[in-house]
Amino acid sequence: MKKENIEFMRKTASDGSTEDVMVYGLEDGEEQYYTILGTGYGVNFAHCFTMGAKNKDNFWGRVFAYKISRDRKYTDMIEGATGQSYISVEFFELW
C-alpha cells in the first residue's frame, strides 16, 4: 500500500452525526491478503463506494482497502448503455 493511495470517505446521518473511514489502495498482488467484499461500478470512486455501501451489510465497518479493477467487461456494457465513462472498484476487508 502506498500512502498516497488512501481515500477518506465521510457519511452524515440524518441527526447530523458523521462517520469517517479510511480506505487503502492496494498495489498489484496485495489483494491476495484480503477478502473481497464486492465490486462497485460508477462514474468515480465515491459513486463506486456508495454502491458498495448500499449493497453490502455493514460495509462501512468492514471495508479496509480498494483496488481499481482492470476488468472492463461490465463497465464497457454500462458505458454502452449510458454513454458515460465508468470505472469499477473492488473493495476488500481484512480476513
N, C-alpha and C positions, 0 to 999 in steps of 0.2 A: 504494500500500500504506500502510496505517495501522499505526503502531507497536503499537496495542492489538490488532491482528488477527494476532498471532503466536502459534502453538501450539508448545509444546515436547513432543516425544514421546521416550520412552526405552524401549529394549528391553534385556532381560537375557538373555545367553546361558547355556547350561547350566553353563558353567565359572565363572559369576558376573560376567563382564565385562559392561559396559554400552556402549550406543551411543546417542547423543543426536542428534536432528535438529530444526532449527527450520523450521517451515513457515509461510510468509507468506500472510495473507489478501488476496485481490485485490478491488479495487473494480470496479464495473461498467465494462466496456470494456477493462480491463487484461489480460484473458485472451488477447487477440489477440497479445500479445507473447511468448507461451509456447506450448509444445507440450503437448497434453493426454496424460496417462498413462492416465487412465481415471476411472471414476466408482465410488465406493463407496457402498453403501446400508447403513444401520444405525440403531440406536436413539440413537446420539450420535456425536460427532466421532471419538472413539477407536475405536469399533466400525467406522466407515467407513474409518479409516486402516488398521486391522488387515486389513480385507477387501482393501484395495488392496495391502498388503504381501504377502498370501498369493497374489495373482493376477497380479503383475507382477514380472518378473525385475529384480533389483537395485533394487527400489522405494526402499529406504532411502537408497541412493546417488544416486538420480535425482530424487526428489521435492523440489520447491522451493516450491511455492505451492498454495493451495487456494481454492475458491470454493463456497459453499453454493449448490446448484442450485435454481432456482425451478421446474424442470420436475417436476411431481408425478405424471406418468403411472405410473412404476414404483413409486414409494413408496406411492401410493394402492392399487395392486394388492397390495403386500406387507402394507400395513395391513389391507386387507380380509381377507386370508388368515390373518393372525396376531392381529389385534385390538390390536396395539401401534402406537404412533406411530413413524414412521421419518423420517429425513432422507436426502438424497443430497448427496454432496460430490464435486466434480470436482477432481482432482489434476493438477498441471502440473509440467513440468520446463523448464529453460532450453533454448533452441534449440541 
